[in-house]
Amino acid sequence: LGILSARLLEDRVKEMLIANINEQVTVPVKVDGGISLSVIKHFPYASVTFSKISIGDKLRKGKTKLLKAKEVSFLCNIFSLFSDEIEFSKIVISNGELNAYRNEAGKTNYHILKSPKENVQEKLKVKLKSLLAHGLKLTYTDKTQGMIVDLEVKSLLLKGNFSEKNFDLDSKGQLHLNRVLANNELLISNRDITLENTLFVDLQKQKYDFRKGDISVDGTKFIITGSLTALKDGTSINFKLLSKGKDIQQFYSFFPEKYKTGLANASGSGEYTITADINGVLKNSSLPKVNVELSLKDGELKLGNYNKLLKSVNAAARYEMDETGNDKIIISNFGCTLNNL
């Protein structure tokens, strides 16, 4: 019965959805693989699936698209198919790429929705409350702050009332971070990330506050508090991070790339605490101030390249970076035994 109903309603629903999308976006949406309606594929939801879909880039010319995906599915309550109004509340994006871009003037290629018309009764609505993406390559290039982010979304679920101006955004997912560049300097690369956090989103102020922020990088868990605010010429950052653990070896991976050569093949154990403050404006002409403090109690370190074993290590260290990118490591307290001596 469901399959038969889907076939009877397919043309009507597809025409309504295509008309609705074309009415709401400002860039071309191209579908090369066809459109299908199913009540089985994403059961208990009914779904309209666009195959081989692409969305143009309104700021950049050439072959780069804002979005290219093997499939994008719009999901709704099955019974709404038989009513006068159909409301799609969930989107699933599978196997593709998303290329977000912000130019020197602060204009973005991903703000593509038209302003909603008032007092217009629509028979079909897209009121997004959740978005699921998997197998998605994501790049973000921001010319105002000289930043490039390149990552792979293995699985990411976002939940929130996206049609509201202010809402809580819950996110849960697994990512692989290929690289982050700021002003042509490699900040971090090749990291597996697991996240589960809640942001309060204020679209009018372009501000994002962490209400709950848990993120694990290569197995090391960080608790995040603070906020991000998008500015015309950059991003205002006010972050605090906290991490505690017993495997000091994991901490080595968070050193800036230029310091890692001297720590190659290093390993160790011991209780540690890491606190970090990141505060300031990230843009082409400046970086936020970074202050990272580390304390280690009764640890054991093996400096692999130097074949030295340090025992009963108690240390306090600090990493600082100013707005111009000048940085330093300060060791304020250090005590240990060397090779059992």
Protein Blocks (a to p, Z undefined) as FASTA:
>chain_A
ZZmmmmmmmmmmmmmmmmmmmmmpcbdcddfkbpaddfklmocbdcdddehiadddfkbg
cjbdfbdcfbdcddddfklmmmmbdcdfbdcdehiaddddddfkopafklmbccddehia
cfbdcddfbdcdehiacddddfklopacddddfbacddddfkbmbdcdddddddddfbdc
eehiafbgciaddddddddddfknopacdfbdcddeehiacddeddddddfkbccddddd
ddddfblklmmmmpcfklmmmmgoiacedddddddddedjddfkbccddddddddehiad
ddfknopacehiacdddddddfkopacdddfbdcddeehZZ
